[in-house]
Amino acid sequence: MSKLVIEGLGRVFPGVRGGAPVTALQPTDLVVADNEFVTILGPSGCGKSTLLRIVAGLDRPSSGRVVLDGREISGPGPDRGMVFQSYTLFPWLTIAENIAFGLLEKGLGAAETRAIVAAYVDKVGLRGFENHWPKQLSGGMQQRTAIARALANDPAILLLDEPFGALDNQTRALMQELLLGIWERERKTVLFVTHDIEEAIFVGSRCLVMSARPGRVKADIPIPLPHPRHYTMKTSPDFSALKARLTEEIRAEAVLAAAH
């Protein structure tokens, strides 16, 4: 079981050069159940990435706490796998070595590590590229490696911060299907930040809409679309209705953010 509980989580950043402090995240409560794929939408600067970084243990809250599987989070740990928008691979390691990094840090033996790496190389479609360097791969292939590296470590929860934001539209669509296919098979608990409304609907089982800064969860919308999902469902009436609702929610917050 991988239940995430966020209680009264807030983040205030000190003012710059004597300026007023900036509230990035209002006290927020949230529960993410085991195996849920939760997407987070909101205007720029609304605290989406701040929330994710606190869950990852990369930032500390100003108030409240995060509890994963009954344990309060106080820093980074192998129970959380993080994938960023930028390609955060180690350039001096091959693709296989990047995927194996966390396994070796945990002290797994060479044979078991090779087996797990081979399995995830296959799952993300990188067979034949195991011995390439990151700079030899496209952006999409580098993100496949980053996802494989995060999943190979068998985290309790996978955290993704705009993971496909730097990719072209076609590659982005293929990566959405890849990630969703892995989730449909493995049912990991996922928290996924995105600016893309269609993406949030297509991959998510539930979508949180955040308000303009200071951020708070203003809407919690279930995505009751059937699985397995295929890109053709993006033209269905149910998908279009969800897109219209989320577009209005986001537009209202974007207008508010621009006014301030």
KEKOLRO-648061 format. One line per 4 residues: number of its first residue (from 1); their letters; for each residue x, y, z of N, C-alpha, C, O. Coordinates in steps of 0.02 Angstrom, whole numbers. Each point is the difference from the previous one (the first is absolute). Layout:
REM KEKOLRO-648061
NUM	a	X:Y:Z:X:Y:Z:X:Y:Z:X:Y:Z  ... .
REM end
This chain:
REM KEKOLRO-648061
1	mskl	42:-60:0:-42:60:0:44:62:0:49:4:36  -68:45:-78:40:61:-5:-47:61:5:-16:32:-50  -4:-17:111:-47:55:12:39:62:19:43:-1:44  -58:56:-78:32:64:12:-50:46:34:-56:10:-25 .
5	vieg	75:18:83:-43:46:37:37:66:9:55:2:28  -86:52:-52:27:68:7:-45:38:48:-60:6:-12  88:20:65:-39:33:53:24:71:11:57:11:22  -100:38:-37:16:71:13:65:24:-30:34:42:28 .
9	lgrv	-17:-69:-86:66:14:-30:2:70:-30:-40:16:-45  85:26:70:8:68:-26:73:16:-11:44:-29:31  -32:76:-77:70:21:-14:2:75:-11:-33:26:-45  73:8:86:11:71:-7:75:11:-11:41:-23:39 .
13	fpgv	-24:59:-94:70:14:-15:18:70:26:-41:46:-5  101:-38:32:20:66:25:0:51:-57:10:-17:-58  -21:81:77:2:53:-49:71:11:-27:49:-14:35  -45:38:-96:64:13:-32:21:72:15:-39:47:-10 .
17	rgga	100:-38:34:28:66:14:-46:42:45:-15:58:-15  -8:-89:68:-41:36:47:-73:5:-18:-39:32:36  19:-62:-91:-70:2:-22:-44:-44:43:24:-36:44  -89:39:-57:-48:-39:38:7:-75:-16:17:-17:-56 .
21	pvta	-28:-25:105:0:-72:-13:-51:-19:-53:-51:34:-8  64:-89:-28:-45:-23:-53:-30:-66:21:35:-49:13  -102:47:-9:-35:-62:15:-11:-38:-65:-41:20:-41  77:-75:33:-6:-41:-60:-56:-50:5:-32:-17:-49 .
25	lqpt	20:-6:110:-49:-54:10:-37:13:65:30:2:54  -96:7:-59:-42:6:60:-6:-69:33:7:-51:-33  -21:50:99:-8:-64:34:-48:-45:-38:-58:17:-11  83:-76:-9:-35:-45:-46:-7:-69:31:47:-27:29 .
29	dlvv	-106:-1:-36:-13:-70:21:-15:-41:-62:-35:21:-45  63:-81:44:-9:-44:-58:15:-72:19:46:-14:38  -86:-32:-65:13:-71:8:4:-32:-69:-46:8:-40  100:-44:26:8:-37:-62:0:-74:19:45:-23:36 .
33	adne	-94:-14:-60:-7:-70:18:50:-44:-38:29:21:-50  -21:-81:75:43:-49:-32:-22:-11:-72:-59:-10:-14  106:11:-33:-11:-14:-71:-34:56:-38:-14:-8:-60  0:64:91:-31:56:-36:50:35:-45:60:4:16 .
37	fvti	-84:21:-72:40:42:-45:-31:69:2:-50:13:-34  79:32:74:-28:66:12:40:52:-39:61:5:8  -96:34:-49:33:54:-37:-16:66:35:-52:8:31  99:40:-37:-8:66:31:7:53:-54:51:4:-34 .
41	lgps	-103:36:26:-2:54:-48:-4:67:36:-25:4:56  51:48:-88:-7:67:28:42:49:-38:46:-20:-37  -60:86:44:40:50:-35:71:2:25:15:-26:54  30:57:-93:70:5:20:6:36:67:-35:49:13 .
45	gcgk	79:-75:29:13:32:65:-51:-16:53:-3:34:51  -39:-86:-62:-53:-14:49:21:-48:54:-39:-16:45  101:-8:-47:25:-44:53:-2:-74:-16:12:-41:44  -27:24:-107:-2:-72:-19:67:-34:12:4:-51:34 .
49	stll	48:81:-61:67:-30:6:25:3:72:35:-45:23  -54:98:13:19:6:70:-29:-58:40:34:-31:41  -98:17:-53:-33:-55:34:36:-66:-15:12:-40:45  5:29:-108:32:-62:-20:70:-6:31:20:-54:22 .
53	riva	16:109:-20:68:-1:28:-2:-14:75:45:-33:26  -96:57:8:-5:-15:72:-15:-74:10:28:-32:45  -73:4:-86:-15:-72:5:64:-40:-14:11:-52:31  29:75:-79:63:-34:-17:52:7:55:50:-38:0 .
57	gldr	-59:85:46:49:12:51:56:47:-21:51:6:33  -61:28:-90:50:47:-27:-9:70:27:43:43:-10  -99:-30:44:-14:65:30:-36:-14:66:-32:-52:8  36:99:38:-33:-8:65:-61:45:4:3:57:-23 .
61	pssg	-58:-82:51:-59:43:7:9:51:55:39:-9:46  -76:64:-53:-2:50:54:-50:-20:53:5:21:58  -54:-61:-77:-50:-26:47:-25:-67:-26:6:-16:-59  -34:-23:104:-30:-63:-19:51:-56:-10:59:8:17 .
65	rvvl	-83:-63:-44:44:-58:-8:-25:-45:-57:-57:5:-22  102:-49:0:-16:-50:-51:15:-69:30:54:-11:27  -102:-34:-33:7:-67:27:-10:-51:-56:-52:2:-34  100:-46:24:-4:-52:-50:4:-68:34:49:-16:33 .
69	dgre	-102:-23:-41:-3:-66:32:12:4:75:34:-43:28  -62:94:4:5:7:72:64:32:26:7:9:60  39:8:-106:64:30:22:4:72:-25:-11:14:-59  27:32:104:6:70:-19:63:11:-41:54:-24:17 .
73	isgp	-61:61:-72:56:14:-45:41:58:28:-27:53:16  93:-63:-12:44:54:24:58:13:-49:40:44:12  -37:-82:-66:54:9:-49:-10:-50:-57:-47:-39:1  92:40:-50:-6:-47:-56:7:-72:24:30:-14:52 .
77	gpdr	-58:-32:-90:6:-71:18:-18:-44:-59:-33:22:-47  55:-85:48:-13:-46:-55:-73:-20:-8:-18:-32:-49  -24:49:99:-71:-15:-6:-37:48:-46:-59:-9:-14  96:61:-11:-29:48:-48:45:5:-61:60:14:5 .
81	gmvf	-89:-26:-64:38:8:-63:-20:65:-33:-59:14:-7  108:26:-13:-14:67:-27:25:5:-72:55:-21:-16  -98:48:-28:19:13:-69:-14:74:-14:-56:23:10  107:12:-33:-5:72:-12:-13:14:-74:5:-45:-42 .
85	qsyt	-20:109:26:-9:19:-70:67:-3:-37:3:-24:-56  50:48:88:66:-2:-31:26:-72:3:-19:-39:43  64:23:-88:27:-68:-4:55:-8:51:58:18:-13  -75:-44:71:47:-2:57:39:-65:3:11:-27:54 .
89	lfpw	11:3:-111:42:-60:0:72:17:14:22:57:-10  15:-106:35:72:10:11:35:-9:-67:0:-55:-28  31:108:1:28:-4:-68:60:-47:-5:17:-22:-55  15:7:111:59:-44:-1:-18:-74:7:44:-43:1 .
93	ltia	-110:29:5:-22:-70:5:-40:-19:-62:-34:42:-30  39:-105:10:-40:-24:-57:-74:-3:22:-17:11:58  -26:-26:-106:-72:-6:15:-11:-55:52:-37:11:48  68:-69:-58:-8:-55:49:27:20:68:-30:-16:51 .
97	enia	86:51:-49:30:21:63:-43:52:35:-4:0:62  -28:44:-100:-46:49:30:-59:-36:33:-18:16:57  -10:-64:-92:-58:-37:27:21:-40:62:-40:-7:47  102:-18:-46:24:-41:55:22:40:61:11:-28:53 .
101	fgll	-6:94:-61:32:41:53:-32:-11:69:35:-14:48  -101:22:-43:-33:-7:64:4:-70:28:3:-10:61  -4:-40:-105:4:-70:22:68:-14:33:4:-34:51  48:60:-82:67:-10:28:9:38:66:33:-24:46 .
105	ekgl	-65:83:-42:2:38:62:-34:-38:57:21:5:58  -72:-45:-75:-36:-40:50:38:-64:18:-18:-35:47  71:20:-86:41:-58:16:-22:-65:-33:19:-54:22  -60:59:-75:-20:-61:-35:60:-32:-35:47:35:-20 .
109	gaae	-49:-100:13:53:-36:-33:0:13:-75:-50:24:-28  106:-39:-5:8:14:-71:-51:-37:-43:-28:29:-46  17:-93:60:-45:-40:-41:-72:26:6:-35:6:-51  13:9:112:-68:25:10:-8:69:-33:-52:14:-30 .
113	trai	103:28:36:-2:66:-31:-6:-6:-75:-40:36:-31  80:-80:0:-3:-9:-73:-69:-22:-22:-26:23:-51  -5:-68:89:-67:-25:-18:-52:55:4:-42:6:-45  45:36:97:-49:54:8:11:53:-55:-48:25:-29 .
117	vaay	112:-9:16:14:49:-52:-25:-24:-68:-31:38:-37  43:-102:21:-23:-27:-64:-76:3:-6:-26:14:-53  -9:-29:109:-73:2:-1:-26:70:-15:-47:8:-39  78:43:70:-25:68:-10:24:30:-66:-34:43:-29 .
121	vdkv	91:-66:4:20:20:-68:-53:-23:-50:-17:38:-46  -8:-98:55:-53:-26:-44:-65:39:9:-33:17:-49  15:-3:111:-63:34:14:-4:70:-31:-54:22:-20  111:12:17:-1:68:-29:25:2:-72:9:54:-28 .
125	glrg	2:-113:-1:17:-3:-71:70:24:-17:9:34:-51  40:-52:92:69:23:-12:49:-57:-14:60:9:3  -87:-68:-19:46:-55:-15:43:18:-60:-24:25:-51  89:-38:57:47:17:-52:37:66:15:49:17:-33 .
129	fenh	-73:20:83:31:64:18:31:-1:69:20:52:27  -15:-112:3:24:-5:69:69:30:10:14:29:52  29:-35:-103:70:23:8:13:68:-31:57:22:-6  -111:13:-14:7:68:-26:8:49:58:-20:-14:57 .
133	wpkq	48:72:-73:5:55:48:-62:44:-8:-29:2:-54  7:32:107:-60:42:-5:3:50:-58:-51:12:-33  109:18:20:5:50:-53:-13:-28:-70:-12:37:-47  15:-104:42:-12:-32:-65:-74:-13:-13:-19:-23:-54 .
137	lsgg	-24:37:104:-71:-14:-6:-42:63:-8:21:54:19  -80:-62:-49:-47:55:-5:-28:17:69:9:-37:48  -44:94:-44:-30:20:63:-50:-52:25:-2:-15:60  -39:-11:-105:-49:-51:20:33:-62:28:-25:-30:48 .
141	mqqr	79:9:-79:35:-60:24:34:13:67:5:-45:42  20:106:-33:29:16:65:-53:-2:55:13:-23:56  -74:48:-71:-52:-3:50:-24:-71:12:-20:-17:56  22:-25:-107:-15:-72:11:49:-29:50:-18:-39:44 .
145	taia	82:58:-52:51:-24:47:-13:26:70:6:-38:48  -24:102:-42:-14:29:66:-59:-35:34:2:-12:61  -54:-4:-99:-57:-36:28:20:-71:21:-20:-23:53  59:-10:-96:23:-68:17:43:2:63:-7:-44:43 .
149	rala	51:93:-38:43:5:60:-42:9:63:13:-31:51  -65:74:-55:-43:11:58:-39:-63:18:-5:-17:59  -23:-18:-109:-41:-59:14:41:-61:21:-23:-40:40  84:34:-67:41:-58:16:15:-5:75:10:-54:27 .
153	ndpa	-10:112:6:14:1:72:-60:-21:41:4:-3:62  -61:-12:-95:-62:-23:31:-23:48:56:-8:-20:57  -2:84:-75:-23:48:51:-73:-12:19:-38:-29:-39  19:53:98:-70:-4:20:-42:47:-41:-59:-14:-13 .
157	illl	87:71:-7:-36:49:-38:46:31:-52:59:11:12  -87:3:-72:38:31:-54:-22:73:-6:-60:14:-6  108:32:7:-14:72:-3:28:26:-66:60:-8:-14  -102:40:-26:21:25:-65:-17:74:-7:-58:20:7 .
161	depf	109:21:-20:-9:72:-5:8:22:-73:56:10:-24  -112:-2:-11:1:19:-71:49:-44:-40:41:27:-37  -45:-93:43:52:-42:-29:5:3:-76:52:-14:-29  -108:34:-5:0:1:-73:-4:71:-27:-11:9:-60 .
165	gald	21:40:103:-8:69:-20:49:24:-52:-16:47:-38  75:-77:34:51:22:-47:-2:-38:-66:42:11:-44  -91:-57:36:-2:-42:-59:-47:28:-53:-46:38:16  57:-56:-79:-46:20:-52:-66:-38:8:-2:-50:36 .
169	nqtr	-51:75:-68:-67:-27:11:-6:-74:-14:-32:-37:38  62:14:-93:-5:-71:-18:34:-44:51:-27:-51:22  89:70:-3:37:-39:50:-36:2:67:-3:-50:36  -25:108:-19:-36:7:63:-59:-49:3:-11:-33:51 .
173	almq	-27:29:-106:-58:-46:-2:22:-72:8:-32:-39:35  88:20:-68:26:-68:7:22:-14:71:-10:-55:26  41:104:7:23:-9:69:-58:-6:48:3:-37:49  -57:74:-62:-60:-7:42:-26:-71:-3:-17:-30:51 .
177	elll	13:2:-112:-24:-69:-8:47:-50:33:-22:-49:30  87:61:-36:50:-44:31:-9:-1:76:-5:-54:30  2:113:1:-6:5:73:-66:-30:23:-2:-36:50  -52:51:-86:-65:-26:19:-2:-76:-6:-30:-33:42 .
181	giwe	62:6:-94:3:-72:-8:36:-34:58:-21:-52:25  77:83:-3:37:-27:57:-44:2:63:-1:-47:39  -34:104:-29:-42:6:59:-57:-51:-2:-17:-29:52  -12:19:-110:-56:-48:-5:23:-71:17:-39:-41:25 .
185	rerk	103:26:-38:27:-66:16:23:-5:73:-11:-51:33  42:104:-7:32:-4:65:-38:35:56:10:-14:59  -55:60:-78:-43:35:49:40:33:56:-17:-8:59  68:45:-77:36:41:48:-43:59:21:-44:22:-37 .
189	tvlf	56:4:96:-30:62:21:39:57:-33:61:1:4  -96:45:-37:33:51:-40:-29:69:16:-61:9:6  106:40:0:-18:71:5:35:35:-57:61:0:-4  -100:31:-41:25:23:-65:-20:73:-10:-59:16:-7 .
193	vthd	109:29:5:-13:71:-12:5:16:-74:47:-22:-34  -96:59:8:1:18:-71:-36:67:-10:-42:19:41  58:15:-97:-38:59:-22:-51:-20:-53:-43:41:-18  47:-101:-8:-38:-22:-58:-65:-33:22:1:-53:32 .
197	ieea	-58:83:-50:-65:-25:22:-15:-69:-29:-22:-44:35  35:36:-101:-13:-66:-31:43:-54:33:-24:-55:12  86:71:2:45:-48:32:-27:-19:69:1:-59:18  -23:108:20:-26:-13:68:-59:-47:-2:-7:-43:44 .
201	ifvg	-36:51:-94:-59:-44:-6:20:-69:-25:-22:-50:27  64:47:-78:17:-64:-32:35:-48:47:-15:-60:0  62:85:40:38:-46:43:-30:-8:69:14:-50:34  -54:97:-11:-21:1:70:-62:-40:15:-43:-10:-43 .
205	srcl	38:-12:106:-63:-28:25:-37:52:41:-57:-10:20  92:66:-7:-28:54:40:42:62:-13:62:-6:-5  -93:65:0:37:61:-15:-13:52:53:-57:16:16  111:11:12:-4:55:48:15:65:-37:50:4:-35 .
209	vmsa	-93:46:43:12:66:-29:20:47:56:-34:6:51  91:27:-60:25:46:51:-16:71:-19:-2:18:-59  -9:23:110:-15:71:-10:63:38:-17:56:-25:8  -66:88:-31:57:44:-10:34:12:68:-31:-8:52 .
213	rpgr	94:28:-55:38:11:62:-35:50:46:-24:51:-23  22:-65:89:27:-60:33:-42:-62:-14:-61:2:5  95:-56:-23:-34:-59:-25:-41:-37:54:20:-3:58  -75:-24:-80:-41:-45:40:-37:-46:-49:-7:18:-59 .
217	vkad	-17:-74:82:-39:-44:-43:-72:27:-3:-36:-2:50  16:27:-108:-67:30:-7:-51:-49:-29:-60:11:7  84:-64:-40:-47:-49:-28:34:-68:-2:60:-5:-13  -99:-47:27:24:-69:0:-48:-39:-44:-56:-17:21 .
221	ipip	78:3:-82:-46:-25:-52:19:-72:-20:55:-11:-24  -100:-37:34:14:-69:-22:1:-4:-76:-36:36:-34  78:-82:8:5:-12:-72:-25:-72:-11:40:-47:0  -105:38:-11:-28:-68:-4:3:-31:-69:-47:-34:-22 .
225	lphp	102:45:-13:8:-30:-66:26:-71:7:39:-14:45  -61:-32:-89:18:-70:7:74:-13:-18:32:39:-34  -8:-95:59:67:-26:-17:-8:-67:-35:-49:-35:13  96:17:-57:58:40:-21:-20:59:-44:-50:-2:-35 .
229	rhyt	90:54:38:-15:61:-37:40:3:-64:57:-23:-4  -88:53:-48:32:7:-65:-9:72:-22:-50:32:18  97:-6:-57:-1:71:-18:-65:20:-36:-18:58:1  -16:-106:-32:-62:16:-36:-55:24:47:-46:34:-22 .
233	mkts	51:-50:87:-52:22:46:2:76:11:-46:28:30  100:5:-53:4:72:9:-53:37:-41:-12:59:11  -20:-94:-58:-52:31:-40:-70:-21:24:-50:17:-32  45:-55:86:-64:-24:25:-39:56:35:31:47:25 .
237	pdfs	-97:-52:-22:-41:50:36:18:7:74:3:55:27  11:-112:6:17:2:71:65:38:11:7:40:46  42:-54:-90:65:35:6:-10:75:-13:27:41:37  -66:-24:-87:-12:70:-17:-34:37:57:15:58:13 .
241	alka	-62:-91:20:-35:31:56:47:14:58:-3:53:31  47:-101:-16:50:11:53:48:56:-19:18:41:43  2:-39:-106:45:53:-23:-32:68:7:32:48:21  -96:-42:-39:-35:64:5:-4:23:73:10:58:15 .
245	rlte	-25:-105:30:-5:18:71:68:23:28:4:50:35  48:-88:-50:66:18:26:26:64:-32:34:39:32  -49:-29:-96:22:61:-34:-30:61:35:34:50:9  -98:-54:9:-33:56:34:31:11:70:10:57:21 .
249	eira	4:-112:14:31:6:66:68:35:-4:15:45:39  26:-67:-87:67:29:-8:-3:71:-26:38:43:22  -84:-30:-69:-6:68:-28:-17:50:55:28:55:2  -73:-73:42:-19:44:55:60:18:44:8:57:21 .
253	eavl	34:-107:-8:59:12:42:53:40:-38:34:43:30  -26:-56:-95:48:37:-40:-19:74:-4:44:44:5  -109:-30:-13:-23:70:-1:14:34:67:22:57:3  -35:-94:51:13:27:67:74:14:10:20:52:27 .
257	aaah	22:-99:-50:72:9:8:25:61:-40:42:38:24  -69:-30:-85:21:58:-42:-21:66:32:36:50:-5  -94:-50:38:-26:61:30:43:22:59:2:59:18  32:-108:13:43:16:57:73:6:-18:42:13:43 .
REM end
